């Protein structure tokens, strides 16, 4: 009895175990034992190789770059497991994925996961590696967004092995953590290359053309300044005179030397008259030899300008070539990225994997992606696929722009069909967003029926069920599909041929620097050069207007002398004296040269435009002008090189200015007085005299106010030099203690301040003193000397007889 009970119990236990075993086997079979979970699949791949790169991102991270990651990982000195996955392939947080992979793999070490966007998670298990998290944070803030995963991992290893991971992480966060400014990109992309081409074109034409135009503008301004100098721009209200031919030179009227000249001090350059006027055969003003000569000179000058332009244009061309060459050396990138290029094996790796899975099973679920279908759903879908009367294949794989198909789902389906060599309805299910693509290859299904399927069987809405239930609805809908007519043109699915994907090597190649936006940059560079030149010219013109206005208002040197003319300052600086002397002497030289060349004209010639002062200049005025020029040249051009001597003192320069202006006055106004204002000779011609009593001799025994003002203004004339002991040149009445001194029109109304100059010993930096106290011929003007007397004193001063 007992034995029977024992046998019955054993039978029941064995039967229960048999039921459990059979149920487990049925469940394993229905769940698809050939489809492991994501963590199990990744752990199995890491067990083969510590670096796993997904075959779904060959354009961003080719699988052939795995040795580079392994080489960087060896620098850490601990077991390191690296996974590079697409951005959408994390079922949960990246740290959770690392934990699941570690549990499946069961090995100690550093676990790192990356994606095309950068470093996603870092975790250590069973090893001591301080600073891993800090190195991850530092890498996040120190690299721009275009850094490739290989560059990101290299930087991470560099920070981790530096020993300053925490300090670098804190510094990077403080600098970039809350900043909206982006780091400069590491690589040149297509947009950056367009900007480089445009900037190069702008610089190639803009910089040389701007330099050329500014140079021409500067040369033109120099010619204008010289022309203005020849026309005496320092005298207000006077138009420009004839253009200056040479620097001021010592000449004599009618080609003769002045009396008493010697050596290089008074040697005059005889003006040639060999080119005197002769009438042409045709006669008339237009047929004169001088008119033909003017035309010839105009042609020669224009040709000369063209010749002078050639070096400038050549220099601009050379500068543009240098700019282009420099740009080609600076912008020398030929491709974007870190230099890694996918191989043919990298590009076909996923297609081979999915096609191999579909050959074994009509339902293929990507093991690298998060699980989109559970075991029950997979078993149910496999059963419905076997029950359909048409061949249908389902591939639950992701599509992204970094895959071999460039994110084109129809191209991915076509590639799978070409690899399978099998007619079927291929269904592409997107695990990340639930999208469903259906493409018919060779089955007898009505294409209109496929096209008119419910919207939720193609593009899911937020309220639609999960991917597994929607695929079940799709298979039910396909089971009711009618058969297509044999003569329907839509029944040929191979009529649609999607274009091939872009070659990844060509995709990363950059266009040439001198293509694309380079040509618009060239055109805009021309306008930019014109704009810059216009702005510079406008700015310089504005500055000139302001400076001239200030000179008119305050005088060139400032002081009270402005009331008597803008170019007769009370205390002129050494620089102003040198500029004024150069301009006044150049102007006088140009006028005298023209007056020497021109001979007396007929009445007809005088009416066609010849200056009256040139046509009928009195011999006395011409003699005085030449003597003024020779005396001025003696003062400031001792070397006879046409330049102002470097050691010319303020008194000498002022005396030369007075002489040059007096010579110009003799030409323009031959009847003008021969005196200049004794208070400030720079005031110009003195037409009236004022009677002055010496101190103590005024009526009533008291000095007059006029005597005090004049004596105090003029000061005491120095006695050094040949003219130091000469008596006053003013006219003195017989039997009277009064004398008279010349003053200008302005000083008759309001006596102006006395001209004050710096002494020779002060080297241009000392105090100003009255000009009459300085040595030299200029002091004679304080006694009322005439211009002719001043020229004689200059010759005596230099010992010229």
Secondary structure, 3 states (H helix, E strand, C coil): CHHHHHHHHHHHHHHHHHHHHHHHHHHHHHHCCCCCCHHHHHHHHHHHCCEEECCCCCCCCCHHHHHHHHHHHHHHCCCEEEEECCCCCCCCCHHHHHHHHHHHHCCCEEEEEEECCEEEEEEEECCCCCCHHHHHHHHHHHCCCCCCHHHHHHHHHHHHHHCCHHHHHHHHHHHHHCCCCCCCCCCCCHHHHHHHHHHHHHHHHHHHHHHHHHHHHHHHHHHHHHHHHHCCCCCCCCCCCCCCCCCCCCCCHHHCCCCCCCHHHHCCCCCCCCCCCCCCCCCCHHHCHHHHHHHHHHHHHHHHHHHHHHHHHHHHHHHHHHHHHHHHHHCCCCECCCCCCCCHHHHHHHHHHHHHHHHHCCEEECCCCCCCCCHHHHHHHHHHHHHCCCCEEEEECCCCCCCCCCCCHHHHHHHHHHHHCCCEEEEEECCCCCCEEEEEECCCCCHHHHHCCCHHHCCCCCCCCCHHHHHHHHHHHHHCCCCCCCCCHHHCHHHCCCCCCCCHHHHHECCCCCCCCHHHHHHHHHHHHHHHHHHHHHHHHHHHHHHHHHHHHHCCCCCHHHHHCCCCCCCCCHHHHHHHHHHHHHHHHHHHHHHHHCCCCCHHHHCCCCCHHHHCCCHHHHHHHHHHHHHHHHHHCCCCCCCCCCCCCHHHHHHHHHHHHHHHHHHHCCCCCCCECCCCHHHCECCEEEEEECCCCCHHHCCCHHHHHHHHHHCCCCCCCCCCCCCCCCCECCCCCEEEEEECHHHHHCCCCCCEEECCCCCCCCCEEEHHHCCCHHHHHHHCCCHHHHHHHHHHHCCCC
